[in-house]
Amino acid sequence: MGLLDFLATDKSMRDLIPILRYEEDMFIMRNGCMDIVQIRTKDLYTMSDDDLNYDILNLKKFYQTYSADLKLIAMNFPTDTRRQRDYVQHRIDRTTNPVYKAHLQQQLAQLQAIQKHSTDREYYLMLFADSPDLLREAFSIASKSLGASNLVIKIDREKKYHILQQMNNKLEASSR
């Protein structure tokens, strides 16, 4: 069941998220339009001072030129090490060297611990506007000012649905 199907059947959700439909890479709502873009995260500890200052200037430019409504969202997701674990397991199954096999088993245990105890933080911008044209203009401003630093990432519909569902699950959990 997609998000819009869920919204159509759940009255409390329709009241919380007034989305009518999804078209042209945006959500059409009762009172306007909305889109979600991802903010590319960077490791601040390994960045050069020049790169950090450049990103700060681009964020400053964005906030100075962007006048429409927006919401910054930070979400934690479990770290997914499945691909790495599958590869290491494949190497363990194929190796005959006992020393190398012990090393690989240690790597696999580390990946399992990361999967169990670590999370990835992702950031998103929800952009709001009164009409689809104004939303496209707002996205253009975000792309130009944040795109210079490669800070904005356009995401697909499924990921947008997933983000809204995650946000709703927090609301549902607190109302129980």
KOLFI-136897 format. One record per residue (C-alpha): residue number from 1; residue in three letters; x, y, z. Coordinates in Angstrom, 2 decimals. Each point is the difference from the previous one (the first is absolute). Example, Ala and Ser with C-alpha at 12.3 -4.5 7.8 and 13.67 -1.06 7.14 Angstrom:
KOLFI-136897
<site><num>1</num><residuo>ala</residuo><x>12.30</x><y>-4.50</y><z>7.80</z></site>
<site><num>2</num><residuo>ser</residuo><x>1.37</x><y>3.44</y><z>-0.66</z></site>
END
This chain:
KOLFI-136897
<site><num>1</num><residuo>met</residuo><x>0.00</x><y>0.00</y><z>0.00</z></site>
<site><num>2</num><residuo>gly</residuo><x>1.44</x><y>3.35</y><z>-1.04</z></site>
<site><num>3</num><residuo>leu</residuo><x>-0.09</x><y>3.12</y><z>2.09</z></site>
<site><num>4</num><residuo>leu</residuo><x>-2.83</x><y>1.56</y><z>-1.98</z></site>
<site><num>5</num><residuo>asp</residuo><x>-2.07</x><y>-3.20</y><z>0.36</z></site>
<site><num>6</num><residuo>phe</residuo><x>0.64</x><y>0.13</y><z>3.74</z></site>
<site><num>7</num><residuo>leu</residuo><x>-0.97</x><y>3.68</y><z>0.13</z></site>
<site><num>8</num><residuo>ala</residuo><x>-3.22</x><y>-0.76</y><z>-1.89</z></site>
<site><num>9</num><residuo>thr</residuo><x>-1.06</x><y>-2.62</y><z>2.56</z></site>
<site><num>10</num><residuo>asp</residuo><x>1.17</x><y>1.61</y><z>3.24</z></site>
<site><num>11</num><residuo>lys</residuo><x>-1.99</x><y>3.11</y><z>1.00</z></site>
<site><num>12</num><residuo>ser</residuo><x>2.40</x><y>1.02</y><z>2.79</z></site>
<site><num>13</num><residuo>met</residuo><x>2.88</x><y>-0.10</y><z>-2.48</z></site>
<site><num>14</num><residuo>arg</residuo><x>-1.91</x><y>2.17</y><z>-2.49</z></site>
<site><num>15</num><residuo>asp</residuo><x>-0.43</x><y>2.54</y><z>2.78</z></site>
<site><num>16</num><residuo>leu</residuo><x>3.73</x><y>-0.10</y><z>0.89</z></site>
<site><num>17</num><residuo>ile</residuo><x>1.34</x><y>-0.02</y><z>-3.55</z></site>
<site><num>18</num><residuo>pro</residuo><x>-2.46</x><y>1.70</y><z>-2.39</z></site>
<site><num>19</num><residuo>ile</residuo><x>1.42</x><y>-1.59</y><z>-3.18</z></site>
<site><num>20</num><residuo>leu</residuo><x>-2.44</x><y>-0.44</y><z>-2.86</z></site>
<site><num>21</num><residuo>arg</residuo><x>2.25</x><y>-1.57</y><z>-2.64</z></site>
<site><num>22</num><residuo>tyr</residuo><x>3.54</x><y>-0.30</y><z>-1.35</z></site>
<site><num>23</num><residuo>glu</residuo><x>0.74</x><y>1.39</y><z>-3.46</z></site>
<site><num>24</num><residuo>glu</residuo><x>2.93</x><y>1.56</y><z>-1.84</z></site>
<site><num>25</num><residuo>asp</residuo><x>2.46</x><y>-0.95</y><z>2.79</z></site>
<site><num>26</num><residuo>met</residuo><x>-1.95</x><y>1.88</y><z>2.67</z></site>
<site><num>27</num><residuo>phe</residuo><x>-2.79</x><y>-0.51</y><z>2.49</z></site>
<site><num>28</num><residuo>ile</residuo><x>-3.18</x><y>1.95</y><z>-0.73</z></site>
<site><num>29</num><residuo>met</residuo><x>-1.59</x><y>0.92</y><z>3.31</z></site>
<site><num>30</num><residuo>arg</residuo><x>-3.30</x><y>1.63</y><z>1.01</z></site>
<site><num>31</num><residuo>asn</residuo><x>1.75</x><y>3.30</y><z>0.59</z></site>
<site><num>32</num><residuo>gly</residuo><x>2.88</x><y>-0.04</y><z>-2.49</z></site>
<site><num>33</num><residuo>cys</residuo><x>2.90</x><y>-2.23</y><z>-1.07</z></site>
<site><num>34</num><residuo>met</residuo><x>2.92</x><y>-1.70</y><z>1.70</z></site>
<site><num>35</num><residuo>asp</residuo><x>3.22</x><y>-1.68</y><z>-1.09</z></site>
<site><num>36</num><residuo>ile</residuo><x>2.76</x><y>-1.72</y><z>1.95</z></site>
<site><num>37</num><residuo>val</residuo><x>3.71</x><y>0.11</y><z>-0.86</z></site>
<site><num>38</num><residuo>gln</residuo><x>2.92</x><y>-1.58</y><z>1.80</z></site>
<site><num>39</num><residuo>ile</residuo><x>2.91</x><y>1.98</y><z>1.40</z></site>
<site><num>40</num><residuo>arg</residuo><x>3.34</x><y>-1.65</y><z>-0.72</z></site>
<site><num>41</num><residuo>thr</residuo><x>1.91</x><y>-0.39</y><z>3.23</z></site>
<site><num>42</num><residuo>lys</residuo><x>3.73</x><y>0.47</y><z>0.23</z></site>
<site><num>43</num><residuo>asp</residuo><x>2.60</x><y>-0.90</y><z>2.59</z></site>
<site><num>44</num><residuo>leu</residuo><x>0.76</x><y>3.31</y><z>1.69</z></site>
<site><num>45</num><residuo>tyr</residuo><x>3.06</x><y>-1.38</y><z>1.77</z></site>
<site><num>46</num><residuo>thr</residuo><x>1.84</x><y>-0.90</y><z>-3.19</z></site>
<site><num>47</num><residuo>met</residuo><x>-1.08</x><y>3.01</y><z>-2.10</z></site>
<site><num>48</num><residuo>ser</residuo><x>2.46</x><y>2.74</y><z>-0.72</z></site>
<site><num>49</num><residuo>asp</residuo><x>-0.79</x><y>3.40</y><z>1.47</z></site>
<site><num>50</num><residuo>asp</residuo><x>-0.48</x><y>1.40</y><z>-3.51</z></site>
<site><num>51</num><residuo>asp</residuo><x>-2.56</x><y>-2.67</y><z>-0.92</z></site>
<site><num>52</num><residuo>leu</residuo><x>-1.83</x><y>0.50</y><z>3.29</z></site>
<site><num>53</num><residuo>asn</residuo><x>-0.15</x><y>3.77</y><z>-0.46</z></site>
<site><num>54</num><residuo>tyr</residuo><x>-1.22</x><y>-0.46</y><z>-3.59</z></site>
<site><num>55</num><residuo>asp</residuo><x>-2.84</x><y>-2.26</y><z>1.18</z></site>
<site><num>56</num><residuo>ile</residuo><x>-0.90</x><y>2.47</y><z>2.76</z></site>
<site><num>57</num><residuo>leu</residuo><x>-0.12</x><y>2.84</y><z>-2.53</z></site>
<site><num>58</num><residuo>asn</residuo><x>-2.25</x><y>-2.05</y><z>-2.28</z></site>
<site><num>59</num><residuo>leu</residuo><x>-2.36</x><y>-0.80</y><z>2.89</z></site>
<site><num>60</num><residuo>lys</residuo><x>-0.03</x><y>3.69</y><z>0.94</z></site>
<site><num>61</num><residuo>lys</residuo><x>-0.80</x><y>0.92</y><z>-3.60</z></site>
<site><num>62</num><residuo>phe</residuo><x>-2.80</x><y>-2.56</y><z>-0.04</z></site>
<site><num>63</num><residuo>tyr</residuo><x>-1.64</x><y>1.37</y><z>3.14</z></site>
<site><num>64</num><residuo>gln</residuo><x>0.34</x><y>3.58</y><z>-1.27</z></site>
<site><num>65</num><residuo>thr</residuo><x>-1.53</x><y>-0.72</y><z>-3.44</z></site>
<site><num>66</num><residuo>tyr</residuo><x>-2.60</x><y>-2.61</y><z>0.96</z></site>
<site><num>67</num><residuo>ser</residuo><x>-3.14</x><y>1.68</y><z>1.30</z></site>
<site><num>68</num><residuo>ala</residuo><x>-2.56</x><y>-2.83</y><z>-0.23</z></site>
<site><num>69</num><residuo>asp</residuo><x>-0.90</x><y>-2.29</y><z>2.89</z></site>
<site><num>70</num><residuo>leu</residuo><x>2.29</x><y>-2.93</y><z>0.72</z></site>
<site><num>71</num><residuo>lys</residuo><x>0.60</x><y>-2.60</y><z>2.65</z></site>
<site><num>72</num><residuo>leu</residuo><x>3.36</x><y>-1.59</y><z>0.81</z></site>
<site><num>73</num><residuo>ile</residuo><x>-0.32</x><y>-3.64</y><z>1.04</z></site>
<site><num>74</num><residuo>ala</residuo><x>2.67</x><y>-2.18</y><z>1.63</z></site>
<site><num>75</num><residuo>met</residuo><x>-0.65</x><y>-3.75</y><z>0.08</z></site>
<site><num>76</num><residuo>asn</residuo><x>1.98</x><y>-2.96</y><z>1.30</z></site>
<site><num>77</num><residuo>phe</residuo><x>-0.01</x><y>-3.27</y><z>-1.91</z></site>
<site><num>78</num><residuo>pro</residuo><x>1.68</x><y>-3.27</y><z>0.97</z></site>
<site><num>79</num><residuo>thr</residuo><x>3.34</x><y>-0.42</y><z>-1.75</z></site>
<site><num>80</num><residuo>asp</residuo><x>-0.36</x><y>-2.57</y><z>-2.76</z></site>
<site><num>81</num><residuo>thr</residuo><x>3.09</x><y>-2.21</y><z>-0.35</z></site>
<site><num>82</num><residuo>arg</residuo><x>-1.78</x><y>-2.83</y><z>-1.83</z></site>
<site><num>83</num><residuo>arg</residuo><x>1.99</x><y>0.33</y><z>-3.24</z></site>
<site><num>84</num><residuo>gln</residuo><x>3.35</x><y>0.07</y><z>1.81</z></site>
<site><num>85</num><residuo>arg</residuo><x>-0.99</x><y>-2.95</y><z>2.21</z></site>
<site><num>86</num><residuo>asp</residuo><x>-1.13</x><y>-2.01</y><z>-3.02</z></site>
<site><num>87</num><residuo>tyr</residuo><x>3.30</x><y>0.64</y><z>-1.74</z></site>
<site><num>88</num><residuo>val</residuo><x>2.09</x><y>-0.90</y><z>3.07</z></site>
<site><num>89</num><residuo>gln</residuo><x>-2.08</x><y>-3.16</y><z>0.49</z></site>
<site><num>90</num><residuo>his</residuo><x>0.58</x><y>-0.89</y><z>-3.66</z></site>
<site><num>91</num><residuo>arg</residuo><x>3.76</x><y>0.41</y><z>0.54</z></site>
<site><num>92</num><residuo>ile</residuo><x>-0.15</x><y>-2.15</y><z>3.16</z></site>
<site><num>93</num><residuo>asp</residuo><x>-1.81</x><y>-2.76</y><z>-1.90</z></site>
<site><num>94</num><residuo>arg</residuo><x>2.60</x><y>0.00</y><z>-2.78</z></site>
<site><num>95</num><residuo>thr</residuo><x>3.25</x><y>0.27</y><z>1.93</z></site>
<site><num>96</num><residuo>thr</residuo><x>2.11</x><y>-2.95</y><z>1.10</z></site>
<site><num>97</num><residuo>asn</residuo><x>2.59</x><y>2.07</y><z>1.85</z></site>
<site><num>98</num><residuo>pro</residuo><x>-0.75</x><y>-0.34</y><z>3.75</z></site>
<site><num>99</num><residuo>val</residuo><x>1.76</x><y>3.26</y><z>0.95</z></site>
<site><num>100</num><residuo>tyr</residuo><x>-1.88</x><y>1.97</y><z>-2.66</z></site>
<site><num>101</num><residuo>lys</residuo><x>-3.26</x><y>-1.70</y><z>1.00</z></site>
<site><num>102</num><residuo>ala</residuo><x>0.48</x><y>1.07</y><z>3.65</z></site>
<site><num>103</num><residuo>his</residuo><x>0.66</x><y>3.57</y><z>-1.17</z></site>
<site><num>104</num><residuo>leu</residuo><x>-3.15</x><y>-0.03</y><z>-2.14</z></site>
<site><num>105</num><residuo>gln</residuo><x>-2.08</x><y>-1.39</y><z>2.88</z></site>
<site><num>106</num><residuo>gln</residuo><x>1.24</x><y>2.86</y><z>2.17</z></site>
<site><num>107</num><residuo>gln</residuo><x>-1.03</x><y>2.47</y><z>-2.72</z></site>
<site><num>108</num><residuo>leu</residuo><x>-3.42</x><y>-1.64</y><z>-0.22</z></site>
<site><num>109</num><residuo>ala</residuo><x>-0.46</x><y>0.32</y><z>3.77</z></site>
<site><num>110</num><residuo>gln</residuo><x>0.90</x><y>3.71</y><z>-0.20</z></site>
<site><num>111</num><residuo>leu</residuo><x>-2.52</x><y>0.55</y><z>-2.80</z></site>
<site><num>112</num><residuo>gln</residuo><x>-2.70</x><y>-1.79</y><z>2.01</z></site>
<site><num>113</num><residuo>ala</residuo><x>0.76</x><y>2.23</y><z>3.02</z></site>
<site><num>114</num><residuo>ile</residuo><x>-0.24</x><y>3.11</y><z>-2.18</z></site>
<site><num>115</num><residuo>gln</residuo><x>-3.33</x><y>-1.21</y><z>-1.40</z></site>
<site><num>116</num><residuo>lys</residuo><x>-1.32</x><y>-0.58</y><z>3.50</z></site>
<site><num>117</num><residuo>his</residuo><x>1.25</x><y>3.10</y><z>1.83</z></site>
<site><num>118</num><residuo>ser</residuo><x>0.50</x><y>2.77</y><z>-2.56</z></site>
<site><num>119</num><residuo>thr</residuo><x>-2.32</x><y>2.41</y><z>-1.80</z></site>
<site><num>120</num><residuo>asp</residuo><x>0.37</x><y>2.33</y><z>-2.95</z></site>
<site><num>121</num><residuo>arg</residuo><x>-1.36</x><y>3.53</y><z>0.29</z></site>
<site><num>122</num><residuo>glu</residuo><x>-1.58</x><y>1.47</y><z>-3.11</z></site>
<site><num>123</num><residuo>tyr</residuo><x>-1.31</x><y>3.51</y><z>-0.56</z></site>
<site><num>124</num><residuo>tyr</residuo><x>-2.85</x><y>1.13</y><z>-2.21</z></site>
<site><num>125</num><residuo>leu</residuo><x>-1.63</x><y>3.26</y><z>-1.00</z></site>
<site><num>126</num><residuo>met</residuo><x>-3.75</x><y>0.17</y><z>-0.44</z></site>
<site><num>127</num><residuo>leu</residuo><x>-0.74</x><y>2.85</y><z>-2.40</z></site>
<site><num>128</num><residuo>phe</residuo><x>-3.48</x><y>1.53</y><z>0.00</z></site>
<site><num>129</num><residuo>ala</residuo><x>-1.73</x><y>2.34</y><z>-2.46</z></site>
<site><num>130</num><residuo>asp</residuo><x>-3.48</x><y>1.16</y><z>-0.96</z></site>
<site><num>131</num><residuo>ser</residuo><x>0.16</x><y>-1.36</y><z>-3.57</z></site>
<site><num>132</num><residuo>pro</residuo><x>2.04</x><y>-2.48</y><z>-2.07</z></site>
<site><num>133</num><residuo>asp</residuo><x>1.70</x><y>2.88</y><z>-1.86</z></site>
<site><num>134</num><residuo>leu</residuo><x>1.06</x><y>1.66</y><z>3.26</z></site>
<site><num>135</num><residuo>leu</residuo><x>1.29</x><y>-3.35</y><z>1.29</z></site>
<site><num>136</num><residuo>arg</residuo><x>2.06</x><y>-0.53</y><z>-3.14</z></site>
<site><num>137</num><residuo>glu</residuo><x>1.42</x><y>3.50</y><z>0.48</z></site>
<site><num>138</num><residuo>ala</residuo><x>0.77</x><y>-0.79</y><z>3.67</z></site>
<site><num>139</num><residuo>phe</residuo><x>1.73</x><y>-3.22</y><z>-1.03</z></site>
<site><num>140</num><residuo>ser</residuo><x>2.00</x><y>1.93</y><z>-2.59</z></site>
<site><num>141</num><residuo>ile</residuo><x>1.21</x><y>2.44</y><z>2.67</z></site>
<site><num>142</num><residuo>ala</residuo><x>0.97</x><y>-2.92</y><z>2.28</z></site>
<site><num>143</num><residuo>ser</residuo><x>1.78</x><y>-1.78</y><z>-2.84</z></site>
<site><num>144</num><residuo>lys</residuo><x>1.95</x><y>3.06</y><z>-1.07</z></site>
<site><num>145</num><residuo>ser</residuo><x>1.10</x><y>1.15</y><z>3.42</z></site>
<site><num>146</num><residuo>leu</residuo><x>0.61</x><y>-3.43</y><z>1.57</z></site>
<site><num>147</num><residuo>gly</residuo><x>0.94</x><y>-1.78</y><z>-3.22</z></site>
<site><num>148</num><residuo>ala</residuo><x>3.20</x><y>2.01</y><z>-0.30</z></site>
<site><num>149</num><residuo>ser</residuo><x>1.31</x><y>-1.93</y><z>3.02</z></site>
<site><num>150</num><residuo>asn</residuo><x>-1.70</x><y>-3.18</y><z>-1.14</z></site>
<site><num>151</num><residuo>leu</residuo><x>-2.17</x><y>0.10</y><z>3.15</z></site>
<site><num>152</num><residuo>val</residuo><x>-3.43</x><y>-0.76</y><z>-1.47</z></site>
<site><num>153</num><residuo>ile</residuo><x>-1.10</x><y>-3.36</y><z>-1.39</z></site>
<site><num>154</num><residuo>lys</residuo><x>-3.28</x><y>-0.55</y><z>-1.87</z></site>
<site><num>155</num><residuo>ile</residuo><x>-1.64</x><y>-3.17</y><z>1.30</z></site>
<site><num>156</num><residuo>asp</residuo><x>-2.52</x><y>-2.35</y><z>-1.57</z></site>
<site><num>157</num><residuo>arg</residuo><x>-3.66</x><y>-0.45</y><z>0.92</z></site>
<site><num>158</num><residuo>glu</residuo><x>0.54</x><y>-3.19</y><z>1.99</z></site>
<site><num>159</num><residuo>lys</residuo><x>2.56</x><y>1.64</y><z>2.27</z></site>
<site><num>160</num><residuo>lys</residuo><x>-2.33</x><y>2.97</y><z>0.52</z></site>
<site><num>161</num><residuo>tyr</residuo><x>-2.78</x><y>-2.42</y><z>1.00</z></site>
<site><num>162</num><residuo>his</residuo><x>2.39</x><y>-1.77</y><z>2.36</z></site>
<site><num>163</num><residuo>ile</residuo><x>0.95</x><y>3.28</y><z>1.69</z></site>
<site><num>164</num><residuo>leu</residuo><x>-3.64</x><y>0.99</y><z>0.50</z></site>
<site><num>165</num><residuo>gln</residuo><x>-0.82</x><y>-3.46</y><z>1.34</z></site>
<site><num>166</num><residuo>gln</residuo><x>2.90</x><y>0.19</y><z>2.45</z></site>
<site><num>167</num><residuo>met</residuo><x>-1.20</x><y>3.39</y><z>1.18</z></site>
<site><num>168</num><residuo>asn</residuo><x>-3.53</x><y>-1.36</y><z>0.42</z></site>
<site><num>169</num><residuo>asn</residuo><x>1.19</x><y>-3.02</y><z>1.96</z></site>
<site><num>170</num><residuo>lys</residuo><x>1.46</x><y>2.36</y><z>2.60</z></site>
<site><num>171</num><residuo>leu</residuo><x>-3.37</x><y>1.73</y><z>0.27</z></site>
<site><num>172</num><residuo>glu</residuo><x>-1.85</x><y>-3.31</y><z>0.22</z></site>
<site><num>173</num><residuo>ala</residuo><x>2.35</x><y>-1.34</y><z>2.67</z></site>
<site><num>174</num><residuo>ser</residuo><x>-0.48</x><y>3.07</y><z>2.18</z></site>
<site><num>175</num><residuo>ser</residuo><x>-3.81</x><y>-0.18</y><z>-0.25</z></site>
<site><num>176</num><residuo>arg</residuo><x>-0.23</x><y>-3.62</y><z>1.21</z></site>
END
